[in-house]
Amino acid sequence: MTVSSIAVQMSVRVLSFAQLRGLFGADELVVSLPGGSTGRDVMRWFVQRNPKVEDLLSVSRLAVNGEYVSLEQVLKDRDEVVIIPPVSGG
């Protein structure tokens, strides 16, 4: 008898602001990823769907459940991920 592996999927809620909102086409999206995915995987998910966001994402910060984290942060099912682009003011 062989044991087959089952790919575990998770969903995270991604919020975006400022110019990212326009590039993503929404201010909130639910993204399905394989279990064990990181913040970097979320960024890659968006770049794969719209390569125009890559430059902006490369200088954006990431917060998970209200705390700034590195892109290597491992995500859990139902996490709230916020992508925060650089802000300019005057």
MIDOSE-1310 file (N, C-alpha, C; in nm, 2 decimals, decimal comma, always signed):
residues 90
mtvs	+0,09/-0,12/+0,00/+0,00/+0,00/+0,00/+0,09/+0,12/+0,00; +0,06/+0,22/-0,09/+0,14/+0,34/-0,09/+0,06/+0,45/-0,03; +0,13/+0,55/+0,03/+0,07/+0,66/+0,09/+0,09/+0,78/-0,01; -0,02/+0,84/-0,04/-0,01/+0,95/-0,14/-0,01/+1,08/-0,05
siav	+0,06/+1,18/-0,10/+0,06/+1,31/-0,03/-0,06/+1,39/-0,08; -0,11/+1,47/+0,01/-0,22/+1,55/-0,02/-0,17/+1,70/+0,00; -0,19/+1,77/-0,11/-0,14/+1,91/-0,11/-0,24/+1,99/-0,02; -0,19/+2,05/+0,08/-0,27/+2,13/+0,17/-0,28/+2,28/+0,12
qmsv	-0,40/+2,33/+0,10/-0,42/+2,46/+0,05/-0,46/+2,55/+0,17; -0,43/+2,68/+0,16/-0,47/+2,77/+0,26/-0,52/+2,90/+0,18; -0,60/+2,98/+0,25/-0,64/+3,11/+0,19/-0,60/+3,22/+0,29; -0,55/+3,32/+0,23/-0,52/+3,44/+0,31/-0,59/+3,56/+0,24
rvls	-0,63/+3,65/+0,33/-0,69/+3,78/+0,28/-0,59/+3,88/+0,26; -0,58/+3,94/+0,14/-0,48/+4,04/+0,11/-0,54/+4,17/+0,09; -0,49/+4,27/+0,17/-0,54/+4,41/+0,15/-0,43/+4,49/+0,08; -0,47/+4,58/+0,00/-0,38/+4,67/-0,07/-0,42/+4,81/-0,06
faql	-0,33/+4,90/-0,07/-0,36/+5,05/-0,06/-0,29/+5,13/-0,17; -0,33/+5,25/-0,18/-0,27/+5,35/-0,27/-0,26/+5,29/-0,41; -0,15/+5,31/-0,48/-0,14/+5,27/-0,62/-0,15/+5,12/-0,64; -0,12/+5,04/-0,54/-0,14/+4,90/-0,55/-0,29/+4,86/-0,57
rglf	-0,37/+4,93/-0,51/-0,52/+4,90/-0,52/-0,56/+4,91/-0,67; -0,51/+5,01/-0,74/-0,54/+5,02/-0,88/-0,48/+4,91/-0,97; -0,36/+4,88/-0,94/-0,29/+4,77/-1,01/-0,34/+4,63/-0,99; -0,39/+4,61/-0,86/-0,45/+4,48/-0,83/-0,59/+4,47/-0,88
gade	-0,66/+4,59/-0,89/-0,80/+4,59/-0,94/-0,90/+4,57/-0,82; -0,85/+4,57/-0,70/-0,93/+4,56/-0,58/-0,85/+4,60/-0,46; -0,92/+4,64/-0,35/-0,85/+4,67/-0,23/-0,84/+4,55/-0,14; -0,91/+4,44/-0,17/-0,91/+4,32/-0,09/-0,93/+4,20/-0,18
lvvs	-0,84/+4,10/-0,16/-0,85/+3,98/-0,24/-0,83/+3,86/-0,15; -0,89/+3,75/-0,18/-0,86/+3,62/-0,11/-0,78/+3,54/-0,20; -0,66/+3,50/-0,15/-0,56/+3,43/-0,23/-0,54/+3,29/-0,18; -0,55/+3,19/-0,27/-0,53/+3,05/-0,23/-0,38/+3,02/-0,26
lpgg	-0,31/+2,96/-0,16/-0,17/+2,92/-0,17/-0,15/+2,79/-0,11; -0,04/+2,72/-0,15/-0,01/+2,59/-0,08/+0,03/+2,62/+0,06; +0,00/+2,52/+0,15/+0,04/+2,53/+0,29/+0,19/+2,56/+0,30; +0,23/+2,64/+0,40/+0,37/+2,67/+0,42/+0,42/+2,78/+0,34
stgr	+0,33/+2,85/+0,26/+0,37/+2,96/+0,18/+0,41/+3,08/+0,27; +0,50/+3,17/+0,21/+0,55/+3,28/+0,28/+0,49/+3,41/+0,22; +0,53/+3,52/+0,28/+0,50/+3,65/+0,23/+0,55/+3,67/+0,09; +0,67/+3,62/+0,07/+0,73/+3,63/-0,07/+0,65/+3,56/-0,17
dvmr	+0,58/+3,45/-0,13/+0,50/+3,37/-0,22/+0,37/+3,45/-0,26; +0,32/+3,53/-0,16/+0,21/+3,62/-0,19/+0,25/+3,72/-0,30; +0,37/+3,78/-0,28/+0,42/+3,88/-0,38/+0,43/+3,82/-0,51; +0,49/+3,70/-0,52/+0,50/+3,63/-0,65/+0,37/+3,60/-0,71
wfvq	+0,27/+3,57/-0,63/+0,13/+3,54/-0,68/+0,08/+3,66/-0,76; +0,10/+3,78/-0,70/+0,06/+3,90/-0,77/+0,14/+3,93/-0,90; +0,27/+3,91/-0,89/+0,35/+3,94/-1,01/+0,32/+3,85/-1,12; +0,29/+3,72/-1,09/+0,25/+3,63/-1,20/+0,12/+3,67/-1,27
rnpk	+0,03/+3,74/-1,20/-0,09/+3,78/-1,26/-0,09/+3,92/-1,32; +0,01/+4,00/-1,27/+0,02/+4,13/-1,33/+0,17/+4,18/-1,32; +0,25/+4,15/-1,41/+0,40/+4,18/-1,40/+0,42/+4,33/-1,38; +0,33/+4,42/-1,41/+0,35/+4,56/-1,39/+0,36/+4,60/-1,24
vedl	+0,32/+4,51/-1,15/+0,33/+4,54/-1,00/+0,47/+4,51/-0,95; +0,56/+4,44/-1,02/+0,68/+4,39/-0,96/+0,77/+4,50/-0,90; +0,79/+4,61/-0,97/+0,88/+4,71/-0,92/+0,82/+4,77/-0,79; +0,69/+4,79/-0,79/+0,63/+4,85/-0,67/+0,63/+4,75/-0,55
lsvs	+0,61/+4,63/-0,58/+0,61/+4,53/-0,47/+0,75/+4,51/-0,42; +0,85/+4,53/-0,50/+0,99/+4,52/-0,45/+1,03/+4,62/-0,35; +0,96/+4,73/-0,34/+0,98/+4,83/-0,24/+0,87/+4,85/-0,13; +0,78/+4,75/-0,13/+0,67/+4,76/-0,04/+0,70/+4,68/+0,08
rlav	+0,63/+4,71/+0,19/+0,64/+4,64/+0,32/+0,52/+4,54/+0,33; +0,54/+4,45/+0,42/+0,43/+4,35/+0,44/+0,40/+4,34/+0,59; +0,27/+4,34/+0,62/+0,22/+4,32/+0,76/+0,13/+4,20/+0,76; +0,14/+4,12/+0,86/+0,05/+4,00/+0,88/-0,02/+4,01/+1,01
ngey	-0,15/+4,01/+1,01/-0,23/+4,02/+1,13/-0,19/+4,14/+1,21; -0,16/+4,26/+1,15/-0,13/+4,38/+1,21/+0,01/+4,40/+1,26; +0,10/+4,31/+1,22/+0,24/+4,33/+1,26/+0,33/+4,33/+1,13; +0,43/+4,42/+1,13/+0,52/+4,42/+1,02/+0,60/+4,29/+1,02
vsle	+0,63/+4,22/+0,91/+0,70/+4,10/+0,91/+0,80/+4,10/+0,78; +0,89/+4,00/+0,78/+0,98/+3,99/+0,67/+0,90/+3,91/+0,56; +0,95/+3,91/+0,44/+0,89/+3,83/+0,33/+0,91/+3,68/+0,36; +0,99/+3,64/+0,45/+1,01/+3,50/+0,48/+0,91/+3,45/+0,58
qvlk	+0,82/+3,53/+0,63/+0,72/+3,49/+0,73/+0,64/+3,38/+0,67; +0,63/+3,27/+0,74/+0,54/+3,16/+0,70/+0,40/+3,20/+0,74; +0,31/+3,19/+0,64/+0,17/+3,23/+0,66/+0,08/+3,11/+0,71; -0,03/+3,14/+0,77/-0,12/+3,04/+0,81/-0,26/+3,07/+0,75
drde	-0,34/+2,97/+0,74/-0,47/+2,98/+0,68/-0,55/+3,09/+0,75; -0,61/+3,18/+0,67/-0,69/+3,29/+0,72/-0,62/+3,41/+0,77; -0,48/+3,41/+0,75/-0,41/+3,53/+0,79/-0,46/+3,65/+0,71; -0,44/+3,77/+0,77/-0,47/+3,89/+0,70/-0,33/+3,95/+0,66
vvii	-0,31/+3,96/+0,53/-0,18/+4,01/+0,48/-0,21/+4,15/+0,42; -0,13/+4,25/+0,46/-0,14/+4,38/+0,41/-0,01/+4,42/+0,34; -0,03/+4,46/+0,21/+0,09/+4,50/+0,13/+0,09/+4,65/+0,14; +0,20/+4,71/+0,19/+0,20/+4,86/+0,21/+0,31/+4,92/+0,12
ppvs	+0,27/+4,99/+0,02/+0,36/+5,05/-0,07/+0,43/+5,17/-0,01; +0,54/+5,22/-0,06/+0,60/+5,34/+0,00/+0,50/+5,46/-0,01; +0,51/+5,55/+0,08/+0,42/+5,66/+0,09/+0,50/+5,79/+0,07; +0,45/+5,88/-0,02/+0,52/+6,01/-0,03/+0,41/+6,11/+0,01
gg	+0,47/+6,22/+0,06/+0,38/+6,33/+0,10/+0,44/+6,46/+0,08; +0,37/+6,56/+0,11/+0,42/+6,69/+0,09/+0,37/+6,79/+0,18
